[in-house]
Amino acid sequence: MRTIRMLFLTACVSSLGFIQYSQAQVTSQPATLQQVEDSFLVKNYLLLAQRYQVDASKALVRQAKMWNNPSFSTVLGFGSTNKFKPFDVGASGETQYNVDQLIQLAGKRNKTIQLAAAAAKMSEANFDELVRTLRLQLRENFYNIYYQQQIETVLKEQLDNLQKIVDAYVTADKKGSVAHADLVRLQALQVGIENDFADLKQQELESQKNLQQLLHTSVFYEARLQPADLASYNLDKIQLQPLLDSVAQNRPDVRIADMQYQTAQLNYRLQKSLAVPDLHVGATYDKQGSYTPNFVGLTLGIDLPTWNRNQGNIRAAQLQIGSEQQQLLQQQSIAQSEVLNAYQRIVTLEKRYKSFDLHQFQGEFDTLIAEVAKNFSKGNISLLQFIDYFNSYSDNAKNINKFLSNRVNAYEELNYATGQELFKN
């Protein structure tokens, strides 16, 4: 039974070591958040596609300003039923020319231009919303990578120190100077930490994949952060009520809902104007078909709104205004609740963050675990105490870095909720 257990532990350690070695072959490129964001703005395909949409919408505004083209028609004489003479346009033949220009009444052209301009603004707001959403994903993954790599560094140091102790115990076990059960317990501890390291590496690879998809690259990044990069993440100059009041102007999704409401109002006015018929103004020339040769006349034409006065479209547009107004109120409510929750989350995290110095605590714990390792090597503490300290150190490193990651991402969620860059250096 003991032999089977030893083989199992050896296989686990060997396989995990192979995973670690394989991953070590991947080279990482050091990068700051600013470098990553600069690359994101010029490489993300979704942003590039949305920029084309913005330009296309602006082109439609220009198109809406164009006047309708005039129409031209002609009549060429073909003689009469008594004497068929194709293209009889000479001195004794008949020729007629007509030019017609459509003139839109009731401000239809201006209303169409206003609708196109509203669509262009909505396209810009859609671009801003896409940037807001993708930037949050970018920063969350960058910060996740940074803190995951910090934990990996701690676990790697643990494994290196533990490996030295295990090697010493293997030598001592062969001489019979230590209990074999103690060696098995140490190897079990090693396997546990190796498992934690492998799980953490998988989490980092998921974050790396998300970042690579946003940047459309195959590069693995080594996230670089300086204390100054995080110094601006605080609520010292931030007040909640102004944030709640400003979401209507700063949140792109609220602006989109507002533009949809305004578009519905513009469409209603356009549909009402469409009930007014347009005017056709033109000129005609008739060579010999009129009461006098070379007749020239002015033509005027207008549709008679007898049956269709656009009643259905007007009613539908009027109802759409009510629908879009409720959608706008709903979006404003969602935005304010997201701001409130993001703000309160930061307040909660900051109480814990300010209650004690996490970095000092981590430093003290590093010193403690180093002393524990020395005293265990000298036999001053028991194996169980050593394992307990070692596991506590691992959990402490994970918990502290997870907390720091949650804290910085909470600030980024407040940026996202407000639609602003509140914490610039």
Helices and strands as residue ranges (DSSP letters): H 2-24, E 28-31, H 33-43, H 45-64, E 71-76, E 95-103, H 108-175, H 180-215, E 220-223, H 227-230, H 240-250, H 252-274, E 279-286, E 295-302, H 311-355, H 358-377, H 383-418
